[in-house]
Amino acid sequence: MALSRIPRKSRTAALLAVAALAAAALVPAAPAPAAASTGPEREHACASSPEPARGPGLGVLGIAKADKQRFGLNSVILKVAQGRRNLLTTALGESMTGVPADTDMHFRTGSVGIAYMATILLQLAERGAVDLDAPVYRWLPKVLQVKGADKITLRQLGASTSGLHDYVVDPDFATEVEAQPFRYWTEDDVLAFPFHHDLWYAPGTNWSYSHANFVLEGEALEKITGVPLEDLLKQRVLQPLGMDGTSIDAKPPIPYPVHAFTSERGTYEESTYWNPSWTTAHGAILTQNICDLATSAQAIGSGRLLSPAWRQFQLNPGTVGLGDPSKCPPGICRLNTEAAHYGFGVQVINTWVVQNPSFSGYFAIQAYLPARDLSIAVVTTDGPSATPNTNYAQTIAGDIAAYLAPDHPLS
């Protein structure tokens, strides 16, 4: 059932949000900051490891090289670690013509920010600062524009069981995003689309992925705490984990980027600076390097920032068994099983804890297998022959998982 690839979004949806993407929304191309030098004088905060001569690192490298060639990718950047043992950190291919990809280059990882927001909300619940079953309208009365939305709770936002339409699959929204990839979208701009629809189902009775859930979750966190969302992420996630290779910005600039290209609009074109503002809550739109993505995989997957009880809640907040497709429009609701289900801001796939962001030529995955203390982080960028809107980072991670942990497939 491939919950491993959150509901298939339309062609432009691949502009995604990440997924998710994650996170990205559209404004004129802006040059990278001067400090983001590509020259040899740049200090590498996320350095590649020596090329392995034997062992599992060599096997992982062989998989990455073969898949890069097979799928026609410009670049593959990855980090694989088991506990504190780094198996491989490397960059293959080019950022753009004549510029090698580099392990310290940054890329968009929008839906990873969803996991961070969910973690912060659970931290607040653990302290008794908020009730997850409280109605969202208590903080965001604007949701009452939608009939039945008075029943939507914080738990349902984080678990994606609210019934709210996903603006990313709205044809009118998709048309606008595709036509204007540099447009800046406010949160109210994107929420206007789901607010013009009835709920897909009564809150809490089914499951469907909706980016609207996460935009509202970010706004609710700001109202609950009185702290800007960007500052919450920095204080509660990025700084405690030492993730100084992560930036937050709802506008296009990326420090020291690996450049992205896509054919999703029919012509192969650069998409590095397409605007990410539509992808998720504005204080959670991320760019990261591969070292931070690997740190994130291990920290979120192991529940490092939560107590054991709340970590278990994050892995299954009651979604298993939900997702009856017959009670939703085609392709909207997906059945959640014990083997493959959505948790609270994360996916669980055969016990792997996963986020798989994608946005307009950027594709990534963070995956952690608790039984092996194994973390996999991969980002890819498309070449001219790559199939658009396909998350090859997830495919590569699946091949690495099959090699290192064949009893726990990442699919």
N, C-alpha and C positions, 0 to 999 in steps of 0.2 A: 504494500500500500504506500510506500514511499512517503510517509510523513516526513521522511528525511529531506524532502524538498517541499517546503511549505506551499500550500495551495498554488497551483500553477496559475500564474498571473498572465494576463494577455501579453502580447508582444512587447508593448511599452512597459508593461509591468516589470519587464526585465530591467527597466530603468530603476527598477525596484527600490525597493526599500525593503535590502538588504536587506528584508530582509531583510526585507528586510529589510533593507537595506533595506536593510539596514539602513542606510541613511545617506540621502543626497537629493538636492532639488534645483536649481539651474540659474546661473548669472554669467556675465561676460567673462571670458578667460582672463585670469589674473596671473601675473608672473609669480613664481615661488619667491619667498623672502630671500634677501641677499645672503642671509646666513646659511641658506640651504645650498651650499656650494657642492658641485659634483667633482671638484678637483681633488687631488691627492692630499691636500692639506686638511680636508674635512676629517674631524675626529669621529670614528665609528663607535657609536654607543651600542650598536647591535652588530657585532662582528661575526663573520662567517667562521665556521670551524675548519680545521685542516681537512683536506680531502681524505676520506678513509681508505685504507688499503685492504681492509678485511672487516668481517663482522657485520652486524645488522645495519650499521651506518652505510656500508657499501651497498647492501641490498636496497636500502631506501633510496640512495642516490641513483641506482640503476632504474628503479621504478619511475622516479621523477623524470629522468632523461628520456626514457622510452615514451612516457605519456606526453611529455612536452612535444616530441616529434609527431607522435600519432595523432594528436588533436590539433596540431597547427597553432601552438601557443607562442606568443612573443616572449613571455617570461613565466617562470615558476620560481617562487620564493617560498622556502619552507623551513620549519624548525620542528624537530621530533625529539622528545626527551622522555626518559623513564626515571621518575623520581628526580634526583639531582644530576643524573647522568645524561649529558647531551649526546644524543646519537648522531645528529646531523643538523647543522644550520648552514644553509647555502642559498645562492641565487643563481639561476640559470637563464640564459638568454639576454634579451635587450629590453631596456626601458623604452627606448625609441632608437631609430636607426643610428648606429655608431656609438650608442651610449649603453654600456653593459648594465644589466640589472644588479642591484646591490642589496644586501640583507638589511641595511639601515634605511632603505627607501620606504616611504609611507604610502598607504592606500586606504580606501574607504571601507569601514567595517560597521555600517549602520546598525544592523540588527543586534550586534554585540552590545550596543548601548541599551537594548531592551532587557537583556539579562542583568545589566547593572541597575537599571531602574527597579526591576523586580526584587533584586537583592536588597536594595535600600528600603523598599516597602516592607519586606519581611523583617529587616532589622528594626524598623519602627514598631511592627506588630509584636516582635519579641520583647521589646521594652514596655509594651502596653501603651504606646503612644498613639496607636490607631487600631481600630477594629476593622479587619478585612471585610467583614460582612456589613459594614456601614454603607448606606446608599451614596453613590457618587455625587448626586445633586446637592448634598450637604456642602460640598466645596465648589462644585461646578454646576450651578443651577441651569446653565445653558443647555445641558443634556435633556432637559424637560421639553425641548422643542420636538423631541421624538416620542411618539405615543408609546407608553410602556417602559420608557427609559428610567422612570422613577424607581424601578426595581433593580437597576444595574448597580452592582457593588464593586468595591475595589478588588475583591477576589476575582470577580468575573473579568475585569480589565486585564489583570495580570495573567489569567489562565486562558484568555481569549474565548470566553463563553458568554459574552454580553449580548450577542445577536446583532450588534451594529454592523451595517454595511461596511465593506472595505472599499475605500475610495480608489484604491489602486486598480481594481477591476471594473470601475465605473467607466463605460465607454467615453463619456463626455470628458472625464478627467484625463483618461489615457490620450485622447486626441489632443488636448491642450498641452500636456507634457511633451508629447512627441513633436508637436509643432514648435514649441518654445522651450528648448532644453536649458536655456539660460535664465528663465524666469525665476524670480524669487517668490516663494509661496509663504504666507503667514500660516500659523496654525489654524486660525479661523477660516482662511481660504480653503484648506483641505477638508476641514470638518464640515463645511457647508454641503459637501457632496453626501456623506452619510446622513446628515441631519435632514436632508430632503427625501429620505426614504423611511418606510416603516422598518421595524426590526425584522431580521430574517426569521427569528424564533423568540420565544419567551426567554428572558435572561436566565442562564444557568441550566437550560434544558438540552443544549446541544453544543457543538464546538465548530468554530470556523475562524480562520485567521483573518484579522482585520487590523490594518495599520491605525485605524481610528482609536482602537483600544489603547495603544501605546502613546499616541499624542495626548489623549486625555489622562493617562496615567502620569505622564510627566507634569502636566498642568496641576493635577491633584497633589503630587508630591510638593510642588512649590507652595500651594495653598496650605497644606498640612503643616509644613515646617517653617514657612516664611523665609525660605532660603532659595535663591535661584538654582534651577536644576543643574546647571553647569558646575556651580560650587558644591552642590551635594555630591555629584559624581567624583569631583576631585577630593573632597574631604573623606568620603566614605568608601571609595573604591580605588581610585588611581594612586593617591598618596600612600595609603596603607600597603598597597601592593608594589610600590616603587616603580610605577609605570610612567616614566617620564618621556617615553616615546609615543605618547598618545596626546592628540590635540582634539579640541571640541570646537566646531564652528559650523553654523548653519549656512554659511556662504562658501563659495567655491575654492578659495585658496587652500593648497595642500603644501606643507613644508616638505621639501626634498622628495617629490613624488616619483614613484614608478608610473610612467605614463600609460593611460588606458586608451583603447581604441575599440570601436564597436561597429557592427553592420546592422544593428537593430532597426535603423531607419531606412535601410535599403542600400546605403552607400557606406563603405568602410571609412570611418572618420575618427578623429581624436575626440575623446569625451572626458579627458582629465578634469577639465574645469566646468563641466556641466553642473548646474546648481542642485545641491542635495537637500534643499530646504523642505521638500515635501515628504521626505522619507520617514521621519519619526519626530518625536518631541525635540524642539530646537536645542535644548541643553544637553542632548544625548547623541548628537550627530558627530561621529568619530572618524578620525584618521589615526592609523597606528602603524608601527613597524612590526616585523614578524616576531621579534623577541617579546614585545608586549602582548601580541596575540597569543603566543604560547603560554606566557604567564597567566593571561586571562583564562585560557582553557583549563589550566590546572587549578586555579583559584576558584573559579565558578564551579567547575566539575566536582571538586572535592568539598565544596561548601566551606572554604576557609574563612569566609566572612560571616558565617552563620553558625548557630548552635546545631548539634546533630539533629535535634527534633525539627527545627525549621528547615534544615537542609533536606530532610526527608519530605517535608511538605512541598518544597520547591520541585522535587522530582515527580510528585504526583499530588496535585492539589484537588483531586477529584475528577480529573478529566478522563481517566481510563473508563471505557464503556460509552462515552459520549461521542457525538459526531455521526449521527444517523444521516447518511446521504439522501435518503428518501424523503426527508422532511425539510430539504433545502433546495434551491435551484441547482441545476447540474454543476458539479465541480466546486461547490462552495463548502459543504460540510464534509469532513473526512473522519472516518472511524478511528478513534484512539484505542489502541490495544496495550496490553502490558508491555509487549515487545517494542512498540513504536507509538509514542504518544507525546503530546505537548504537556510540559510541566507548567511552572510559573516563570515565564520568561525564557525558558530553555526547551529544547527538544531532547527526548530520551529515546535512543535507538539501540536496542539490544544492550542496554546498560551504559552505552556511551552517552555522555552529556554534551550536547552539540548546539552551536549556532552556525548558520551558513549564509552570511550576508552576500548580496549581489547588487550591483548598481552600475548599469551602463558601461560594461566592459571590465569592471572590477568584480572578481569573484573570489570568495575566501571561505574558510571554514576553521573553526576552533572545535576540537573534539577531545574529550578526556574519558579514559576508561578506568574507573576506580579500582577494579580488581587487579590491574597491572600498574597502577600509578603511571599510566602512559598518556602523554599529551601529544597531539598532532595539530600543527598550525600550517596552513597552506594558503597562498594567494596566487592567482593566475591573472594574466592579461591576454586578450585574444589577438591572434594574428589574422591576416586577411582570409585565410581558409577555415578558420574556426567556425563552428556552428553558433550563431548568435543566441544569447539568452540561455546558455548551458553552463551550469556551474561545474567546470572541470576541476576546480580546486577540491570539490567534494568527491569527484571521481578518483582523483589522485589519492586523497586521504583514504578512500575506501580500499584502494589497491595496497596502500601501506598498511592499513589495518589487517587486511587479509594475509599479509606477509608476517606481521609481528604478532597478531592475535587472531589466528584463523577461527577460533571458537567464538569470536565476538564480531560478526560482520557489521560493518558500518553502512548498512543499507536495509 
